[in-house]
């Protein structure tokens, strides 16, 4: 594999972190444009894992680590969800001893190991001239490290949470919103039939965009977000008011997975952490459900109100991309190739104020992207608020610095 006849150059592409609809259209866009411009394209499997698990031997079977991409391969997958290259939450700079590949165990035997030297050698072995990682701030933070090591990197932002700094839009966000609104509307029929509360736990570790936008669009009465610690008693009072004013006698709240009670901390399914130090969130929806049922009697003449509780989770990750998550990944892929053709690297392609652009990739490690609570969230009413939509970005609250 090391001895290849290059054409104009070789581009590597990978997807890291959680899957979202829109990844395959981005892979397709990069591949088709690159091939037509005279480049070869290598798809690296399972994110950064593919670059630490491969064996630098021309006779080795590395088919689990990478593959050559062609127009025929990517054309059909561009219409589908997920990522056909697969993904992982591997952090090549912080690999636990148990996850070090067998052929490297004699060299890397610390409790936590930095396998970046192997990644650099493997990229050279593959003859990669440019690397295009598609991912969230975790995946892209390691891309920054590689850029600092001299690799020509161009990042594409992806995450359901829409929390990659520097861009108004991350691949997967629109489909997540679309699914959230649709599934809330499905479940509200049962909530109305039985006169209950409906609690929906949605994505959002640090940022509440996936709860705020559907609520603003009318999918829910209230939402609680990571940026503001909420009072469960106040939420209950508001939910009872909403239920009483609704002819069908139900009310809906969207709960970000990273939301916390006043005086409390994030809720985790377990304490096991991934390589980026993140434990799996989950359970805040269950606690909100219990709190609402227990406290509802205080505002409902001594009678508790039953609750329908649903964690959306992978239901909003799965399935085909919507129109926006088909169009924007196509544009992002072509933007990346525009930069490559100009020999520009160390950039992140973005959508900013309604226009496509690119910015330094190290923005992903220099700041965080969160809801502007003072401007967009009513902390007493626990729902979005706004003064004017004039000159706002398409998704209202997703432009930083506004």
C-alpha positions in Angstrom: 0.0 0.0 0.0 2.9 2.3 0.7 4.2 2.2 -3.0 1.3 3.7 -4.9 1.2 5.7 -8.1 -0.2 9.0 -7.0 -2.3 11.1 -9.3 -2.8 14.6 -8.0 -2.7 13.5 -4.4 -4.4 11.3 -1.9 -7.1 12.4 0.5 -8.1 10.5 3.7 -11.5 10.9 5.2 -12.9 9.6 8.5 -15.9 9.9 10.7 -15.6 10.0 14.5 -17.9 10.1 17.5 -21.7 9.4 17.4 -23.3 8.6 14.1 -25.7 11.2 12.6 -27.7 11.4 9.4 -25.7 13.4 6.9 -22.3 11.7 7.3 -22.7 9.6 4.2 -23.7 12.6 2.0 -20.5 14.4 3.2 -18.3 11.3 2.4 -20.0 11.1 -1.0 -19.4 14.8 -1.8 -15.8 14.7 -0.8 -15.2 11.5 -2.8 -16.9 12.5 -6.0 -15.4 16.0 -6.2 -11.9 14.7 -5.3 -12.0 11.9 -7.9 -13.1 14.4 -10.6 -10.3 16.7 -9.6 -7.7 13.9 -10.0 -7.3 12.8 -6.4 -7.4 9.3 -4.8 -9.6 9.0 -1.7 -9.0 6.6 1.2 -11.8 6.0 3.6 -10.5 5.4 7.1 -12.7 3.0 9.1 -14.0 3.6 12.7 -12.6 7.1 13.1 -9.2 7.5 14.7 -9.3 3.8 15.6 -8.5 2.9 12.0 -5.3 4.9 12.2 -4.0 3.2 15.4 -5.0 -0.4 14.5 -3.5 -0.7 11.1 -0.3 -2.6 10.5 2.4 -1.0 8.4 3.1 -4.0 6.1 2.2 -4.1 2.5 1.2 -7.8 2.9 -1.0 -7.2 6.0 -4.8 -7.3 5.7 -5.8 -3.8 6.7 -9.3 -4.0 5.2 -10.8 -3.3 8.6 -8.8 -0.1 8.9 -9.2 1.6 5.5 -10.6 1.2 2.0 -10.2 3.0 -1.3 -13.3 5.0 -2.2 -14.8 5.3 -5.7 -17.9 7.1 -7.1 -19.6 3.7 -7.5 -19.1 3.0 -3.8 -20.3 6.3 -2.5 -23.1 7.1 -4.9 -25.9 5.0 -3.3 -24.7 5.4 0.3 -25.0 9.2 0.0 -28.8 8.8 0.4 -28.6 6.9 3.6 -28.2 7.6 7.3 -25.3 6.7 9.6 -21.7 6.3 8.3 -20.7 3.4 6.2 -17.1 3.9 7.2 -18.2 3.2 10.8 -17.2 5.3 13.8 -15.7 5.1 17.3 -14.9 7.4 20.2 -11.2 6.6 20.0 -8.9 9.3 21.2 -5.5 8.4 19.8 -3.6 10.6 22.3 -5.2 8.9 25.3 -5.5 5.2 24.6 -5.9 3.0 27.7 -3.6 0.0 28.0 -6.4 -2.4 27.4 -7.2 -0.8 24.0 -3.7 -0.7 22.6 -3.6 -3.0 19.5 -1.7 -6.2 20.0 1.1 -5.4 17.7 1.9 -2.2 19.7 1.6 -3.5 23.2 5.3 -4.0 23.7 5.9 -0.4 22.9 2.9 1.2 24.6 2.3 -0.3 28.0 1.4 2.6 30.2 -2.1 2.9 31.8 -2.8 5.7 29.2 -0.8 5.9 26.0 -0.3 8.6 23.3 -0.3 6.7 20.0 0.1 9.9 17.9 3.5 8.8 16.6 1.8 5.7 15.2 -0.9 7.8 13.6 1.6 10.0 11.9 3.6 7.0 10.6 0.4 5.4 9.4 -0.7 8.5 7.5 2.7 8.6 5.8 2.4 4.8 5.0 -0.9 5.4 3.4 0.5 8.4 1.4 -2.2 10.7 2.8 -1.6 14.3 1.6 -4.8 15.8 3.1 -7.0 14.5 6.0 -10.7 15.4 6.3 -12.1 14.3 9.7 -15.9 14.7 10.2 -16.9 14.9 13.8 -17.8 16.9 16.9 -15.5 18.8 19.2 -13.9 15.6 20.5 -13.0 14.2 17.1 -11.9 17.6 15.8 -9.8 18.4 18.9 -7.5 15.5 18.0 -7.5 16.9 14.4 -6.1 20.1 15.9 -3.4 18.0 17.5 -2.5 16.5 14.1 -2.5 19.9 12.4 0.0 21.0 15.1 2.1 18.0 14.2 2.2 19.0 10.5 -0.7 17.1 9.0 -2.7 19.0 6.4 -6.2 18.8 8.0 -9.6 20.3 7.0 -12.4 19.6 9.5 -16.1 19.2 8.8 -18.4 19.8 11.9 -20.9 17.1 12.9 -23.0 16.6 16.0 -26.7 16.3 16.8 -26.1 18.8 19.7 -24.9 21.5 17.2 -22.3 22.6 19.7 -19.1 22.7 17.7 -17.7 26.3 18.1 -17.4 28.6 15.2 -20.3 27.4 13.1 -24.0 28.0 13.1 -24.6 24.5 11.8 -23.3 21.0 12.4 -24.3 18.0 10.3 -27.1 16.0 11.9 -28.8 18.9 13.7 -31.7 19.5 11.4 -32.7 15.8 11.2 -32.5 15.6 15.0 -34.9 18.5 15.2 -37.2 17.0 12.6 -37.3 13.7 14.4 -37.9 15.3 17.8 -40.8 17.3 16.6 -42.3 14.3 14.8 -42.0 11.9 17.7 -43.3 14.4 20.2 -46.3 14.9 18.0 -46.8 11.1 17.9 -46.7 10.7 21.7 -48.8 13.7 22.4 -51.9 11.8 21.2 -51.4 9.3 24.1 -50.6 12.0 26.6 -53.8 13.7 25.6 -55.9 10.5 25.6 -54.8 9.8 29.2 -54.5 13.5 30.4 -50.8 13.0 31.4 -47.6 14.9 31.4 -45.2 13.9 28.5 -41.5 14.0 29.4 -39.0 13.6 26.4 -35.3 13.3 27.1 -33.3 14.6 24.2 -29.6 15.0 23.2 -27.6 17.9 24.6 -24.6 17.2 26.9 -23.6 20.8 27.4 -25.8 22.8 25.0 -29.6 22.9 24.9 -30.2 23.6 21.2 -32.0 20.2 20.6 -34.5 21.0 23.3 -34.8 24.8 22.7 -35.6 24.8 18.9 -38.4 22.1 19.0 -40.0 23.9 22.0 -39.8 27.2 20.1 -41.4 25.4 17.1 -44.3 24.4 19.3 -43.4 20.8 20.0 -43.4 21.3 23.8 -44.6 23.7 26.5 -41.4 23.8 28.5 -37.8 22.7 28.2 -34.9 22.4 30.6 -31.3 22.8 29.3 -27.7 22.2 30.5 -26.9 25.9 30.6 -29.4 26.6 33.4 -30.0 24.6 36.6 -33.8 24.3 37.0 -36.1 24.1 40.0 -38.2 20.9 39.7 -41.0 22.4 41.8 -41.2 25.4 39.5 -41.3 23.1 36.4 -44.1 21.1 38.0 -46.1 24.2 38.7 -45.8 25.4 35.1 -46.6 21.9 33.7 -49.8 21.8 35.8 -50.8 25.2 34.5 -50.1 24.2 30.9 -52.1 21.0 31.4 -55.1 22.8 32.9 -55.2 25.4 30.1 -55.0 22.6 27.4 -58.5 21.4 26.3 -57.0 17.9 26.0 -55.5 18.1 29.5 -51.8 17.3 28.9 -48.5 19.2 28.7 -45.0 18.4 27.3 -41.5 19.1 28.5 -38.3 18.4 26.6 -35.3 17.6 28.9 -31.7 17.9 27.6 -29.7 14.9 28.7 -27.2 17.3 30.4 -29.8 19.3 32.3 -29.4 19.4 36.1 -31.6 20.2 39.0 -30.8 23.3 41.1 -28.1 22.2 43.5 -27.4 18.9 41.6 -25.1 17.5 39.0 -25.4 15.7 35.7 -27.0 12.3 35.7 -25.1 9.3 34.2 -26.1 5.8 33.3 -22.9 4.5 34.7 -19.4 5.8 35.7 -17.5 4.2 32.8 -15.9 6.9 30.7 -14.8 7.0 27.0 -11.4 8.1 25.9 -12.5 11.7 26.0 -13.5 11.5 29.6 -17.2 11.4 29.0 -19.4 9.1 31.0 -22.7 8.1 29.2 -25.4 10.5 30.2 -28.9 9.3 30.9 -31.5 9.2 33.6 -32.4 12.9 34.0 -35.7 12.2 32.2 -36.6 9.5 34.7 -35.8 11.8 37.6 -37.9 14.6 36.1 -40.7 12.1 35.6 -40.7 11.1 39.2 -40.4 14.6 40.4 -43.4 15.8 38.3 -45.6 12.9 39.5 -44.7 13.4 43.2 -45.0 17.2 43.2 -48.0 17.5 40.9 -50.4 16.9 43.8 -49.2 20.2 45.3 -50.7 22.1 42.4 -53.6 19.8 41.4 -55.9 19.7 44.4 -53.9 16.9 46.1 -54.1 14.5 43.1 -50.9 13.4 41.4 -50.7 13.4 37.6 -49.3 10.4 35.7 -46.4 10.8 33.2 -45.4 9.3 29.9 -41.7 9.2 29.8 -39.7 8.6 26.6 -35.9 8.9 26.0 -35.5 9.6 22.3 -31.8 8.7 22.1 -30.9 6.8 19.0 -34.3 7.3 17.5 -33.2 10.7 16.3 -29.8 9.5 15.2 -31.1 6.8 12.9 -32.8 6.9 9.6 -32.1 8.9 6.4 -31.0 12.5 6.5 -33.6 15.2 5.9 -33.2 17.8 3.1 -31.0 20.1 5.1 -28.7 17.3 6.2 -28.4 16.2 2.5 -27.6 19.7 1.2 -25.3 21.1 3.8 -23.0 18.0 3.9 -22.7 18.2 0.1 -21.7 21.8 0.4 -19.3 21.1 3.3 -17.6 18.4 1.3 -17.1 20.7 -1.7 -15.9 23.5 0.5 -13.2 21.1 1.8 -12.1 20.3 -1.7 -12.1 24.1 -2.6 -9.5 24.5 0.2 -7.4 21.5 -0.9 -7.3 22.8 -4.5 -5.8 26.1 -3.0 -3.4 24.2 -0.8 -5.1 25.7 2.3 -5.3 23.6 5.4 -5.8 23.8 9.2 -9.3 25.0 8.6 -12.9 24.1 9.6 -15.6 24.5 7.0 -18.6 26.4 8.5 -22.0 27.9 7.9 -22.0 31.4 9.5 -24.7 34.0 9.3 -26.3 32.2 6.4 -23.2 31.9 4.3 -20.6 29.1 3.9 -17.1 29.9 5.0 -14.0 28.5 6.7 -12.2 29.4 9.9 -9.0 28.2 11.8 -9.6 24.7 13.0 -8.2 25.4 16.5 -11.5 27.3 17.3 -12.8 23.9 18.5 -10.3 23.8 21.4 -10.3 27.5 22.2 -13.9 28.0 23.2 -17.3 26.4 23.8 -20.6 27.0 22.0 -23.6 27.3 24.4 -27.1 28.9 24.5 -27.1 32.6 25.3 -29.4 32.1 28.3 -29.9 35.8 29.0 -31.0 36.4 25.4 -32.9 33.3 24.5 -34.1 31.5 27.6 -36.7 32.6 30.1 -35.4 31.2 33.4 -38.7 31.8 35.2 -41.0 30.3 32.5 -38.5 27.6 31.5 -38.9 28.1 27.8 -37.3 30.0 24.9 -38.0 33.6 24.5 -37.0 36.2 21.9 -37.6 39.9 21.0 -37.3 39.8 17.3 -36.4 37.4 14.5 -35.1 40.1 12.3 -31.5 39.4 11.1 -31.3 36.3 13.2 -29.6 33.2 11.8 -31.8 30.4 10.3 -31.8 28.4 13.5 -32.3 31.6 15.6 -30.0 31.0 18.6 -27.1 29.2 17.0 -24.9 32.1 16.0 -22.3 32.8 18.6 -21.7 36.4 19.9 -25.3 37.5 19.2 
